[in-house]
Amino acid sequence: MNTRAEEERPLSEQLHPMAPHHLPFYLAPGSGVDTLMVVMGIFLIGTVLWVGTLYWKLHSLPERMAHKSQKLQFEFVAVLGLISLFTHMHIFWVAGLLLALIDLPDFGTPLRSIAGSVEKIADATPVETGDALAESSSVRESGLSPPGQSGPAKEKERSHV
C-alpha cells in the first residue's frame, strides 16, 4: 500500500546523465508555443494559395491566348473554359486551347464590305434616260414610288442595317 508520504515525494531535479540538457527546436516546450507548427501552418496556407493561383492561371491560359492575339473565336474559347471549369471535363479545356492556337479565316469582314458596297449601289439613283423616263412615268401612274425615292417598302427593306 502506498502511504501519503510516498505520493507527495518531490521529483528529482537531477536529470538522468544520458538525457539532453535542452530540448531540440522542433519539440514544443511544456509552457510555450509550438514554433514548428506555426511555421508549417503559415507555409501550408502560402502553398495552397500559390497552387490555387497557379491553377487559375493555367485554367485561363486559352482565354488569355485568344484575347491577346485578337482571335475571332475569343468568346467561344471563353465559353469552353467555363464549361470545363464547372463540369471538370478537361476535353473542353483542350478544345479551347486548340481553338485559341488556330487562326480561323475572317469571312465576316469581306462579306460586310461587299454588303456595304451593294447597298451603296442600290441607293444610287441612275441617270434618267429615255427608257428609264418611260419606266418611271409608268411607275408613277401605277401609284408605286420610283426606285430612287424612299417609301415604306424601302424603309422596311433597310430595317436590318
C-alpha atoms as an extended CHARMM CRD file, in Angstrom:
* protein
*
       161  EXT
         1         1  MET       CA              0.0000000000        0.0000000000        0.0000000000  PROA      1               0.0000000000
         2         2  ASN       CA              1.0860000000        3.4640000000       -0.7610000000  PROA      2               0.0000000000
         3         3  THR       CA              1.3660000000        5.8870000000        2.0240000000  PROA      3               0.0000000000
         4         4  ARG       CA              0.7090000000        9.5720000000        1.7570000000  PROA      4               0.0000000000
         5         5  ALA       CA              4.4010000000       10.3470000000        2.1040000000  PROA      5               0.0000000000
         6         6  GLU       CA              5.2620000000        8.2960000000       -0.9500000000  PROA      6               0.0000000000
         7         7  GLU       CA              2.6460000000       10.0950000000       -3.0810000000  PROA      7               0.0000000000
         8         8  GLU       CA              3.9270000000       13.5620000000       -2.2250000000  PROA      8               0.0000000000
         9         9  ARG       CA              7.5560000000       12.7770000000       -2.7570000000  PROA      9               0.0000000000
        10        10  PRO       CA              9.0870000000       15.6100000000       -4.7950000000  PROA      10              0.0000000000
        11        11  LEU       CA             10.5300000000       14.8070000000       -8.2130000000  PROA      11              0.0000000000
        12        12  SER       CA             14.2200000000       14.8630000000       -8.5800000000  PROA      12              0.0000000000
        13        13  GLU       CA             15.5660000000       17.9690000000      -10.2720000000  PROA      13              0.0000000000
        14        14  GLN       CA             18.5260000000       15.9670000000      -11.3990000000  PROA      14              0.0000000000
        15        15  LEU       CA             18.1140000000       14.5960000000      -14.9400000000  PROA      15              0.0000000000
        16        16  HSD       CA             19.4920000000       11.3100000000      -15.9920000000  PROA      16              0.0000000000
        17        17  PRO       CA             23.1290000000       11.7470000000      -17.0900000000  PROA      17              0.0000000000
        18        18  MET       CA             22.3120000000       10.4350000000      -20.6110000000  PROA      18              0.0000000000
        19        19  ALA       CA             19.3420000000       12.8470000000      -21.0970000000  PROA      19              0.0000000000
        20        20  PRO       CA             19.9520000000       16.0130000000      -23.1500000000  PROA      20              0.0000000000
        21        21  HSD       CA             20.1160000000       19.2320000000      -21.1620000000  PROA      21              0.0000000000
        22        22  HSD       CA             17.9640000000       21.1880000000      -23.6450000000  PROA      22              0.0000000000
        23        23  LEU       CA             15.0960000000       20.2580000000      -25.9460000000  PROA      23              0.0000000000
        24        24  PRO       CA             15.5830000000       20.4090000000      -29.7280000000  PROA      24              0.0000000000
        25        25  PHE       CA             13.9310000000       23.3670000000      -31.5350000000  PROA      25              0.0000000000
        26        26  TYR       CA             11.2460000000       21.1930000000      -33.1480000000  PROA      26              0.0000000000
        27        27  LEU       CA              9.8380000000       19.9750000000      -29.8130000000  PROA      27              0.0000000000
        28        28  ALA       CA              7.3650000000       22.2540000000      -28.1070000000  PROA      28              0.0000000000
        29        29  PRO       CA              8.2270000000       23.2580000000      -24.5770000000  PROA      29              0.0000000000
        30        30  GLY       CA              5.6380000000       22.4510000000      -21.9500000000  PROA      30              0.0000000000
        31        31  SER       CA              4.5220000000       26.0380000000      -21.4240000000  PROA      31              0.0000000000
        32        32  GLY       CA              5.1610000000       27.6450000000      -24.8130000000  PROA      32              0.0000000000
        33        33  VAL       CA              4.0110000000       27.8340000000      -28.3890000000  PROA      33              0.0000000000
        34        34  ASP       CA              4.9000000000       25.1380000000      -30.8750000000  PROA      34              0.0000000000
        35        35  THR       CA              7.0490000000       27.1760000000      -33.2580000000  PROA      35              0.0000000000
        36        36  LEU       CA              7.4100000000       24.4600000000      -35.8540000000  PROA      36              0.0000000000
        37        37  MET       CA              3.6400000000       24.0150000000      -36.0760000000  PROA      37              0.0000000000
        38        38  VAL       CA              3.1010000000       27.7600000000      -36.5640000000  PROA      38              0.0000000000
        39        39  VAL       CA              5.7750000000       27.9100000000      -39.2810000000  PROA      39              0.0000000000
        40        40  MET       CA              4.3580000000       24.8510000000      -41.0440000000  PROA      40              0.0000000000
        41        41  GLY       CA              0.8130000000       26.2910000000      -40.8350000000  PROA      41              0.0000000000
        42        42  ILE       CA              1.9250000000       29.5260000000      -42.4940000000  PROA      42              0.0000000000
        43        43  PHE       CA              3.8590000000       27.5130000000      -45.1020000000  PROA      43              0.0000000000
        44        44  LEU       CA              0.7850000000       25.3570000000      -45.7960000000  PROA      44              0.0000000000
        45        45  ILE       CA             -1.5140000000       28.3700000000      -46.2530000000  PROA      45              0.0000000000
        46        46  GLY       CA              1.0300000000       30.0440000000      -48.5600000000  PROA      46              0.0000000000
        47        47  THR       CA              1.4770000000       26.8670000000      -50.5960000000  PROA      47              0.0000000000
        48        48  VAL       CA             -2.2800000000       26.3610000000      -51.0000000000  PROA      48              0.0000000000
        49        49  LEU       CA             -2.6960000000       29.9770000000      -52.1810000000  PROA      49              0.0000000000
        50        50  TRP       CA              0.2420000000       29.6420000000      -54.5820000000  PROA      50              0.0000000000
        51        51  VAL       CA             -1.0240000000       26.3630000000      -56.0740000000  PROA      51              0.0000000000
        52        52  GLY       CA             -4.5410000000       27.8420000000      -56.4020000000  PROA      52              0.0000000000
        53        53  THR       CA             -3.1830000000       30.8770000000      -58.2320000000  PROA      53              0.0000000000
        54        54  LEU       CA             -1.1290000000       28.6230000000      -60.4900000000  PROA      54              0.0000000000
        55        55  TYR       CA             -4.2500000000       26.5420000000      -61.2360000000  PROA      55              0.0000000000
        56        56  TRP       CA             -6.3400000000       29.5980000000      -62.1540000000  PROA      56              0.0000000000
        57        57  LYS       CA             -3.5620000000       30.9790000000      -64.3740000000  PROA      57              0.0000000000
        58        58  LEU       CA             -3.2390000000       27.6410000000      -66.1490000000  PROA      58              0.0000000000
        59        59  HSD       CA             -7.0130000000       27.3050000000      -66.4750000000  PROA      59              0.0000000000
        60        60  SER       CA             -7.3720000000       30.7370000000      -68.1080000000  PROA      60              0.0000000000
        61        61  LEU       CA             -4.4370000000       30.1850000000      -70.4820000000  PROA      61              0.0000000000
        62        62  PRO       CA             -6.5360000000       29.5300000000      -73.6430000000  PROA      62              0.0000000000
        63        63  GLU       CA             -8.7140000000       32.5670000000      -72.9840000000  PROA      63              0.0000000000
        64        64  ARG       CA             -5.7110000000       34.8390000000      -72.4420000000  PROA      64              0.0000000000
        65        65  MET       CA             -4.0470000000       33.4840000000      -75.6050000000  PROA      65              0.0000000000
        66        66  ALA       CA             -7.1450000000       34.1150000000      -77.7290000000  PROA      66              0.0000000000
        67        67  HSD       CA             -7.6380000000       37.5870000000      -76.2500000000  PROA      67              0.0000000000
        68        68  LYS       CA             -4.0000000000       38.6040000000      -76.7390000000  PROA      68              0.0000000000
        69        69  SER       CA             -3.9650000000       37.6560000000      -80.4250000000  PROA      69              0.0000000000
        70        70  GLN       CA             -7.4070000000       39.2250000000      -81.1060000000  PROA      70              0.0000000000
        71        71  LYS       CA             -8.9340000000       35.9740000000      -82.3440000000  PROA      71              0.0000000000
        72        72  LEU       CA            -12.4640000000       35.9360000000      -83.7240000000  PROA      72              0.0000000000
        73        73  GLN       CA            -13.2820000000       32.8450000000      -81.6900000000  PROA      73              0.0000000000
        74        74  PHE       CA            -12.4200000000       34.5140000000      -78.3370000000  PROA      74              0.0000000000
        75        75  GLU       CA            -15.9520000000       34.1880000000      -76.9610000000  PROA      75              0.0000000000
        76        76  PHE       CA            -16.1400000000       30.5280000000      -77.9360000000  PROA      76              0.0000000000
        77        77  VAL       CA            -12.8110000000       29.8230000000      -76.2160000000  PROA      77              0.0000000000
        78        78  ALA       CA            -14.0500000000       31.6210000000      -73.0860000000  PROA      78              0.0000000000
        79        79  VAL       CA            -17.2430000000       29.5540000000      -73.0260000000  PROA      79              0.0000000000
        80        80  LEU       CA            -15.2710000000       26.3220000000      -73.4190000000  PROA      80              0.0000000000
        81        81  GLY       CA            -13.1000000000       27.3790000000      -70.4840000000  PROA      81              0.0000000000
        82        82  LEU       CA            -16.1600000000       27.9840000000      -68.2940000000  PROA      82              0.0000000000
        83        83  ILE       CA            -17.7090000000       24.6750000000      -69.2930000000  PROA      83              0.0000000000
        84        84  SER       CA            -14.5070000000       22.8340000000      -68.3990000000  PROA      84              0.0000000000
        85        85  LEU       CA            -14.3350000000       24.6720000000      -65.0870000000  PROA      85              0.0000000000
        86        86  PHE       CA            -17.8430000000       23.7520000000      -64.0000000000  PROA      86              0.0000000000
        87        87  THR       CA            -18.0260000000       20.2250000000      -65.4290000000  PROA      87              0.0000000000
        88        88  HSD       CA            -14.4420000000       19.1500000000      -64.6490000000  PROA      88              0.0000000000
        89        89  MET       CA            -14.2220000000       17.6530000000      -68.1320000000  PROA      89              0.0000000000
        90        90  HSD       CA            -10.7560000000       18.5160000000      -69.3820000000  PROA      90              0.0000000000
        91        91  ILE       CA            -11.5950000000       17.8690000000      -73.0280000000  PROA      91              0.0000000000
        92        92  PHE       CA            -13.3340000000       21.2690000000      -73.1630000000  PROA      92              0.0000000000
        93        93  TRP       CA            -10.1550000000       22.9620000000      -71.9030000000  PROA      93              0.0000000000
        94        94  VAL       CA             -8.0690000000       21.1300000000      -74.5150000000  PROA      94              0.0000000000
        95        95  ALA       CA            -10.5660000000       22.1050000000      -77.2400000000  PROA      95              0.0000000000
        96        96  GLY       CA            -10.4030000000       25.7380000000      -76.1030000000  PROA      96              0.0000000000
        97        97  LEU       CA             -6.6040000000       25.6360000000      -76.1360000000  PROA      97              0.0000000000
        98        98  LEU       CA             -6.5420000000       24.2000000000      -79.6630000000  PROA      98              0.0000000000
        99        99  LEU       CA             -9.0940000000       26.7400000000      -80.8320000000  PROA      99              0.0000000000
       100       100  ALA       CA             -7.0210000000       29.5490000000      -79.3180000000  PROA      100             0.0000000000
       101       101  LEU       CA             -3.9740000000       28.3550000000      -81.2320000000  PROA      101             0.0000000000
       102       102  ILE       CA             -5.7290000000       28.0570000000      -84.6250000000  PROA      102             0.0000000000
       103       103  ASP       CA             -6.3150000000       31.0830000000      -86.8460000000  PROA      103             0.0000000000
       104       104  LEU       CA             -9.7700000000       30.8560000000      -88.3810000000  PROA      104             0.0000000000
       105       105  PRO       CA            -10.2070000000       32.8280000000      -91.5940000000  PROA      105             0.0000000000
       106       106  ASP       CA            -12.1980000000       36.0520000000      -91.3010000000  PROA      106             0.0000000000
       107       107  PHE       CA            -15.1560000000       35.7290000000      -93.6460000000  PROA      107             0.0000000000
       108       108  GLY       CA            -17.2510000000       38.4100000000      -91.9600000000  PROA      108             0.0000000000
       109       109  THR       CA            -15.2060000000       41.4980000000      -92.8620000000  PROA      109             0.0000000000
       110       110  PRO       CA            -15.1270000000       40.9300000000      -96.6510000000  PROA      110             0.0000000000
       111       111  LEU       CA            -18.8130000000       39.9840000000      -96.6810000000  PROA      111             0.0000000000
       112       112  ARG       CA            -19.6680000000       43.1570000000      -94.7240000000  PROA      112             0.0000000000
       113       113  SER       CA            -17.6490000000       45.1900000000      -97.2210000000  PROA      113             0.0000000000
       114       114  ILE       CA            -19.4740000000       43.5530000000     -100.1430000000  PROA      114             0.0000000000
       115       115  ALA       CA            -22.8380000000       44.1560000000      -98.4830000000  PROA      115             0.0000000000
       116       116  GLY       CA            -21.9570000000       47.8210000000      -97.8720000000  PROA      116             0.0000000000
       117       117  SER       CA            -20.8940000000       48.2890000000     -101.4960000000  PROA      117             0.0000000000
       118       118  VAL       CA            -24.0560000000       46.6230000000     -102.8040000000  PROA      118             0.0000000000
       119       119  GLU       CA            -26.1380000000       48.8290000000     -100.5340000000  PROA      119             0.0000000000
       120       120  LYS       CA            -24.4120000000       51.9650000000     -101.8640000000  PROA      120             0.0000000000
       121       121  ILE       CA            -25.0420000000       50.7950000000     -105.4170000000  PROA      121             0.0000000000
       122       122  ALA       CA            -28.7170000000       50.1340000000     -104.6170000000  PROA      122             0.0000000000
       123       123  ASP       CA            -29.1510000000       53.5860000000     -103.0490000000  PROA      123             0.0000000000
       124       124  ALA       CA            -27.6330000000       55.4210000000     -106.0360000000  PROA      124             0.0000000000
       125       125  THR       CA            -30.2120000000       56.9600000000     -108.3380000000  PROA      125             0.0000000000
       126       126  PRO       CA            -29.4930000000       56.1700000000     -112.0060000000  PROA      126             0.0000000000
       127       127  VAL       CA            -29.4100000000       58.9110000000     -114.6150000000  PROA      127             0.0000000000
       128       128  GLU       CA            -32.8130000000       59.0250000000     -116.2740000000  PROA      128             0.0000000000
       129       129  THR       CA            -32.5460000000       58.1460000000     -119.9070000000  PROA      129             0.0000000000
       130       130  GLY       CA            -35.3680000000       57.7600000000     -122.3920000000  PROA      130             0.0000000000
       131       131  ASP       CA            -36.1510000000       54.1690000000     -121.3370000000  PROA      131             0.0000000000
       132       132  ALA       CA            -35.8480000000       54.9630000000     -117.6600000000  PROA      132             0.0000000000
       133       133  LEU       CA            -38.0480000000       58.0510000000     -118.0690000000  PROA      133             0.0000000000
       134       134  ALA       CA            -40.8020000000       55.9830000000     -119.6450000000  PROA      134             0.0000000000
       135       135  GLU       CA            -40.4670000000       53.3630000000     -116.9230000000  PROA      135             0.0000000000
       136       136  SER       CA            -40.6080000000       55.9580000000     -114.1350000000  PROA      136             0.0000000000
       137       137  SER       CA            -43.7510000000       57.5510000000     -115.6420000000  PROA      137             0.0000000000
       138       138  SER       CA            -45.4640000000       54.1410000000     -115.7580000000  PROA      138             0.0000000000
       139       139  VAL       CA            -44.4400000000       53.5480000000     -112.1330000000  PROA      139             0.0000000000
       140       140  ARG       CA            -45.9000000000       56.9210000000     -111.1210000000  PROA      140             0.0000000000
       141       141  GLU       CA            -49.1600000000       56.0850000000     -112.8730000000  PROA      141             0.0000000000
       142       142  SER       CA            -49.3890000000       52.7800000000     -111.0220000000  PROA      142             0.0000000000
       143       143  GLY       CA            -49.0150000000       54.5660000000     -107.6690000000  PROA      143             0.0000000000
       144       144  LEU       CA            -45.7260000000       52.9210000000     -106.6920000000  PROA      144             0.0000000000
       145       145  SER       CA            -42.7360000000       55.0100000000     -105.6950000000  PROA      145             0.0000000000
       146       146  PRO       CA            -39.7320000000       55.0380000000     -108.0400000000  PROA      146             0.0000000000
       147       147  PRO       CA            -36.6350000000       53.0670000000     -107.0490000000  PROA      147             0.0000000000
       148       148  GLY       CA            -34.6050000000       56.1440000000     -106.1160000000  PROA      148             0.0000000000
       149       149  GLN       CA            -37.1150000000       57.5230000000     -103.6290000000  PROA      149             0.0000000000
       150       150  SER       CA            -37.6930000000       56.1460000000     -100.2000000000  PROA      150             0.0000000000
       151       151  GLY       CA            -41.0710000000       54.8440000000      -99.2950000000  PROA      151             0.0000000000
       152       152  PRO       CA            -42.4850000000       52.3870000000      -96.7990000000  PROA      152             0.0000000000
       153       153  ALA       CA            -41.1390000000       49.4470000000      -98.7880000000  PROA      153             0.0000000000
       154       154  LYS       CA            -37.6530000000       50.9840000000      -98.9820000000  PROA      154             0.0000000000
       155       155  GLU       CA            -37.5600000000       51.6930000000      -95.2190000000  PROA      155             0.0000000000
       156       156  LYS       CA            -38.7250000000       48.1540000000      -94.4790000000  PROA      156             0.0000000000
       157       157  GLU       CA            -36.0150000000       46.7810000000      -96.7470000000  PROA      157             0.0000000000
       158       158  ARG       CA            -33.2740000000       48.6650000000      -94.8730000000  PROA      158             0.0000000000
       159       159  SER       CA            -34.5240000000       47.8920000000      -91.3690000000  PROA      159             0.0000000000
       160       160  HSD       CA            -31.9510000000       45.1080000000      -90.8980000000  PROA      160             0.0000000000
       161       161  VAL       CA            -28.9910000000       47.5510000000      -91.0410000000  PROA      161             0.0000000000
